[in-house]
């Protein structure tokens, strides 16, 4: 799966939780889920669960704690997919 395809899937997953539409429209690898998109920590857990379901992967607690930006999420998803 290409990075662009991953970002597109990620955007679909996080869209319902985003509180800052303008930041979402300008989403890039550097976008921070909490600071930029204003996703609260409870919803961040929902995002992780949705990512697990979408990509059929399991994200451990260490990875979950690092998954705070688009770039980190992509790196974790790619690593988990490669390990399958």
ZAZAMAR-520704 format. One record per residue: residue in three letters; x, y, z of N, C-alpha, C in turn; residue number from 1. Coordinates in pm, 1 decimal. Layout:
N
 residu      n_X      n_Y      n_Z     ca_X     ca_Y     ca_Z      c_X      c_Y      c_Z num
    ala        X        Y        Z        X        Y        Z        X        Y        Z NUM
...
# end
This chain:
84
 residu      n_X      n_Y      n_Z     ca_X     ca_Y     ca_Z      c_X      c_Y      c_Z num
    unk     83.9   -118.6      0.0      0.0      0.0      0.0     88.6    125.2      0.0   1
    unk     56.7    220.7    -86.4    138.6    341.3    -94.7    111.7    433.2     24.1   2
    unk    205.6    523.6     48.6    189.1    619.3    157.9     65.1    706.0    134.0   3
    unk     40.7    743.1      8.8    -76.0    825.5    -24.7   -205.2    750.2      7.5   4
    unk   -207.6    621.2    -23.5   -326.1    540.5      5.5   -345.4    527.7    156.4   5
    unk   -234.8    512.1    228.4   -242.5    504.6    374.4   -298.1    633.1    433.3   6
    unk   -248.6    746.4    384.4   -296.4    875.9    434.4   -445.3    892.6    403.5   7
    unk   -487.2    851.6    285.1   -629.1    862.1    248.1   -715.9    779.0    342.3   8
    unk   -672.4    655.9    372.0   -746.9    569.9    465.4   -748.9    632.2    604.9   9
    unk   -634.6    684.7    646.9   -623.0    746.7    778.3   -717.5    866.3    789.8  10
    unk   -726.8    944.5    683.4   -817.1   1060.2    683.5   -961.6   1015.6    702.7  11
    unk  -1000.5    906.6    634.4  -1136.4    853.6    649.5  -1162.4    814.0    795.0  12
    unk  -1062.7    750.7    856.3  -1077.1    701.2    992.8  -1088.5    815.5   1093.6  13
    unk  -1004.3    918.7   1078.0  -1001.9   1024.1   1179.7  -1107.9   1132.5   1159.8  14
    unk  -1165.1   1140.8   1040.6  -1259.7   1248.8   1010.4  -1370.5   1265.5   1115.5  15
    unk  -1435.6   1157.7   1161.5  -1545.1   1177.4   1259.0  -1499.4   1236.9   1392.6  16
    unk  -1371.3   1229.0   1423.0  -1321.8   1271.7   1553.7  -1259.0   1410.9   1551.6  17
    unk  -1241.0   1466.5   1431.8  -1170.2   1594.2   1416.6  -1255.1   1710.5   1468.2  18
    unk  -1192.6   1798.5   1545.9  -1260.7   1917.1   1597.0  -1219.7   2043.6   1521.2  19
    unk  -1112.6   2037.5   1444.2  -1064.3   2152.8   1370.1  -1063.7   2119.1   1220.7  20
    unk  -1172.0   2156.0   1153.7  -1188.7   2121.6   1012.1  -1079.6   2182.2    924.4  21
    unk  -1038.4   2305.5    954.7   -936.0   2371.1    873.0   -804.3   2293.4    878.7  22
    unk   -765.5   2251.3    998.3   -643.4   2172.0   1012.8   -658.3   2039.0    938.8  23
    unk   -777.6   1979.6    943.7   -802.7   1853.1    874.7   -786.7   1871.9    723.6  24
    unk   -836.7   1984.3    672.2   -826.2   2011.4    528.6   -682.0   2031.7    485.4  25
    unk   -597.2   2073.5    578.3   -455.4   2095.9    548.8   -367.6   1982.5    601.4  26
    unk   -427.3   1867.2    625.3   -357.2   1754.0    684.9   -232.6   1716.5    605.8  27
    unk   -124.3   1695.4    679.7      1.0   1650.2    619.7     65.2   1549.7    715.5  28
    unk    183.4   1500.7    680.4    252.2   1405.9    768.8    286.2   1468.3    903.4  29
    unk    301.5   1600.3    904.9    339.6   1668.9   1028.3    220.2   1702.3   1118.6  30
    unk     99.2   1672.0   1073.5    -20.2   1703.9   1151.5    -23.9   1621.6   1280.1  31
    unk    -45.3   1690.2   1390.8    -55.9   1627.1   1522.6   -204.0   1605.9   1552.6  32
    unk   -239.6   1484.5   1592.6   -380.7   1453.1   1617.0   -441.3   1538.3   1728.3  33
    unk   -367.7   1559.4   1835.4   -421.5   1631.4   1950.6   -407.3   1783.3   1933.1  34
    unk   -286.1   1829.4   1904.8   -261.4   1974.4   1895.8   -328.9   2037.8   1775.3  35
    unk   -316.8   1973.8   1658.4   -368.3   2035.3   1535.8   -515.1   2003.0   1510.0  36
    unk   -551.0   1876.4   1520.7   -687.5   1834.3   1486.8   -782.4   1840.5   1606.0  37
    unk   -726.8   1864.6   1724.9   -806.7   1877.1   1848.5   -885.3   1749.5   1880.6  38
    unk   -824.4   1634.8   1848.7   -886.1   1506.1   1884.1   -851.0   1478.2   2029.7  39
    unk   -951.7   1453.1   2113.5   -920.8   1428.5   2255.0   -868.6   1286.8   2275.3  40
    unk   -809.3   1263.5   2391.2   -740.6   1135.7   2415.0   -835.0   1016.3   2409.2  41
    unk   -959.6   1033.5   2452.6  -1055.4    922.8   2445.7  -1084.4    887.1   2300.4  42
    unk  -1100.3    988.0   2217.5  -1125.2    962.8   2075.2  -1001.4    908.7   2005.2  43
    unk   -883.8    942.8   2057.6   -760.7    889.8   1999.8   -756.5    737.1   2014.6  44
    unk   -808.2    687.7   2124.5   -818.4    542.2   2143.6   -912.3    483.8   2038.4  45
    unk  -1023.3    553.6   2011.5  -1116.2    508.2   1906.8  -1047.8    505.2   1770.4  46
    unk   -965.6    606.0   1743.5   -891.4    610.7   1617.3   -801.6    487.1   1605.8  47
    unk   -730.1    456.2   1713.5   -640.3    339.2   1713.0   -720.2    210.9   1688.3  48
    unk   -834.0    196.7   1755.6   -917.5     77.4   1735.9   -968.2     69.4   1592.3  49
    unk  -1007.5    183.3   1536.8  -1054.1    185.9   1397.6   -940.9    150.1   1301.0  50
    unk   -819.2    197.2   1330.0   -702.5    164.6   1247.4   -676.9     14.1   1252.4  51
    unk   -685.8    -42.9   1372.4   -666.5   -188.1   1386.4   -766.4   -264.5   1299.8  52
    unk   -893.1   -224.1   1305.6   -997.3   -290.8   1227.4   -975.1   -273.5   1077.7  53
    unk   -945.3   -151.7   1036.9   -930.0   -119.7    894.3   -814.3   -196.7    831.0  54
    unk   -702.2   -203.9    901.4   -581.8   -265.0    843.9   -558.0   -407.6    893.6  55
    unk   -647.6   -458.8    978.6   -636.4   -593.0   1034.6   -499.2   -612.9   1100.8  56
    unk   -464.6   -519.4   1189.4   -338.5   -525.3   1263.5   -367.9   -506.9   1412.1  57
    unk   -269.8   -536.1   1494.2   -282.7   -514.3   1637.7   -177.8   -412.4   1679.9  58
    unk   -222.9   -307.4   1745.9   -132.6   -201.6   1788.8   -113.4   -213.0   1939.8  59
    unk      9.8   -240.7   1980.1     38.8   -257.5   2123.1     42.1   -121.5   2193.0  60
    unk     44.9   -123.1   2325.7     39.9      0.8   2404.1    155.1     95.0   2373.4  61
    unk    277.0     40.7   2355.7    392.0    126.3   2323.6    368.6    201.8   2193.2  62
    unk    320.5    130.5   2093.4    293.7    193.9   1963.9    179.5    293.9   1975.3  63
    unk     78.4    258.3   2054.1    -36.6    346.4   2071.5      5.6    480.9   2130.7  64
    unk     97.6    476.4   2227.6    144.0    599.2   2292.7    222.3    688.2   2196.7  65
    unk    283.0    628.2   2095.0    362.1    704.6   1997.8    276.3    758.3   1883.6  66
    unk    155.5    707.5   1870.7     70.6    738.9   1755.9     -1.9    872.5   1775.3  67
    unk     75.8    980.0   1775.8     20.1   1112.3   1803.8     17.7   1203.7   1681.8  68
    unk     80.8   1159.9   1574.1     82.6   1241.6   1452.9     56.3   1151.5   1332.6  69
    unk     27.3   1215.5   1221.0      2.4   1139.8   1098.4    126.5   1058.1   1061.1  70
    unk    243.9   1121.2   1069.8    368.5   1052.2   1033.2    391.6    929.2   1121.8  71
    unk    374.2    945.3   1253.3    392.8    832.9   1346.0    292.5    721.4   1316.7  72
    unk    168.6    759.1   1289.8     65.9    659.0   1260.2    101.9    579.7   1135.6  73
    unk    148.2    649.4   1032.1    186.6    582.0    907.2    302.2    486.0    931.7  74
    unk    403.2    530.9   1006.5    518.8    444.4   1035.0    475.9    319.1   1110.8  75
    unk    387.3    335.1   1208.9    340.1    220.4   1287.8    258.0    125.5   1200.9  76
    unk    166.8    180.6   1121.0     83.4     97.0   1034.1    170.9     20.3    934.5  77
    unk    267.1     89.5    872.6    355.5     22.9    776.5    435.2    -88.2    841.4  78
    unk    486.2    -63.1    962.2    564.6   -164.5   1033.5    478.3   -285.4   1066.8  79
    unk    356.0   -260.7   1112.6    266.4   -371.2   1149.6    224.3   -451.2   1025.8  80
    unk    200.0   -381.9    915.3    162.8   -452.2    792.4    279.1   -536.4    739.8  81
    unk    399.4   -481.2    750.7    518.1   -553.3    702.9    545.1   -677.1    786.9  82
    unk    506.5   -672.7    914.6    532.5   -784.9   1006.1    428.9   -896.0    991.5  83
    unk    321.5   -870.0    916.6    214.0   -970.1    902.8    259.4  -1089.0    820.9  84
# end
